[in-house]
Amino acid sequence: MTAQQIEQEVFDDGTDGGEAVARLYQAGGIAYGVDGFDSVTDEHITLFHDQGFLVVNDAFNPAEVRTALDGLLDLIDGQNPAFTKGIQFESGARALLATMPRDKKQDAVRKLMRFVEYDGRLRAPAEHPRFLATLERFMGDTPVLFQDQALLKPPLVGREKPWHQDNAYFNLPPETVVVGAWIALDEALPENGCMHIIPGSHREGPVVHFKRRDWQICDTDVQTSRVVAVPLKPGGCLFFHGLLHHGTPPSRSPRRRRALQFHYKPASVDRIDAEERLAVFGSEGKDVEC
């Protein structure tokens, strides 16, 4: 990676909230799923709408996972000069990136964004036919990809992603059945920052978000008694509703946790503007406190 490429990248200087946030992720249960897309029945589609999520184990095979990881590492390593401003590095890595070896450089990355047009190996999971067919069953409409990210927690210092609803970030009608797909590229466990969710919380509607450690649900509003962890093997996929409360704890594990995340909206749904969205999800100024 050249000095010019480094200057084009985004650096993140946030914090993970420290060990005090651990109580927010004390799961009282574990989410289990079905094995493969062919096992998804109409009853599972109904369950998705009732609980706000569905886990599909072995959604992608080991070869597909390895190929996606290769694409991810190539982009992080600067192998595609056209891919600029799509990587969010930890701020402390700025002075070291130019000399970091490929394998270590990924541990300075928080997330990658908007990469599907730059690497076919990372676009392939988002366009997998049985994957798209499952999304269409959830939505009852043609799914349209509108956001792609890779979310990384490096060994020992992986940061928290506080509790939130994804629809709070999107300029779409607040009750839209947005479906997120979180695909594990490593084994994701509670100790290395797997997804944690609150089943059924999507049916309670939009929640006010606050600018604290992130754009998030207030910590005191997290229903900790209902938290469920979602461990996944590599290739496993968590489908979840855009209003489902979810977050990931910090990782102090020596094991990496790398994942792809795609968001889809129904083709028939039109966008709204940010002002309309913030009138629902915005925090300060709504006569509420956090």
Secondary structure, 3 states (H helix, E strand, C coil): CCHHHHHHCEEECCCCCCHHHHHHHCCCEECCCEECHHHCCHHHHHHHHHHCEEEEECCCCHHHHHHHHHHHHHHHCCCCCCCCCCEEEEHHHCCCHHHCCHHHHHHHEEEEECCCCCCHHHHHHHCCHHHHHHHHHHHCCCEEEEEEEEEEECCCCECCEEEECHHHHCCCCCCCCCEEEEEECCCECHHHCCEEECCCHHHHCCCCEEECCCEEECHHHCCHHHCEEECECCCCEEEEECCCCEEECCECCCCCEEEEEEEEEECCCCCCCHHHHHHHHCCCCCCCCC
